[in-house]
Amino acid sequence: MKKLIVLLSIIPTVGSLTVINRVEPYILGLPFIVFWATAWLILTSVCLYISCVIYERKEENKLL
């Protein structure tokens, strides 16, 4: 599972450097590269929140 998380964290970095380095098209009024960075910032926060909830549930089950 940890290897999958590491692999998924590398995708936005490599993608932003090689594939999406352009201004056109505009998405929600933002250049594509800015939208890409913002989207990954939000997705990373959501994934960290979900992993925190899962970890806390696992810790609660160990205490019982």
C-alpha positions, -999 to +999 in steps of 0.1 A: +000+000+000+028+024+008+044+018-026+011+027-043+009+059-023+045+068-032+038+060-069+007+082-069+026+111-053+051+110-081+025+113-109+016+150-105+053+160-103+063+141-134+031+151-153+035+187-145+071+188-158+066+169-190+031+167-202+011+198-190+037+226-193+015+249-214-008+278-209-037+267-232-065+255-225-080+276-197-100+256-171-122+276-147-104+308-158-070+294-149-041+284-172-039+247-173-006+244-153-021+265-125-053+244-125-032+213-124-012+224-093-044+236-075-062+204-083-034+183-069-031+205-038-068+199-031-066+161-039-035+157-017-053+174+012-084+151+007-062+120+006-043+130+037-076+135+055-089+101+045-057+084+055-058+102+089-094+090+095-084+054+085-054+055+108-074+068+137-100+041+133-073+014+132-058+028+164-092+028+181-097-008+172-063-018+187-073-002+220-105-022+223 
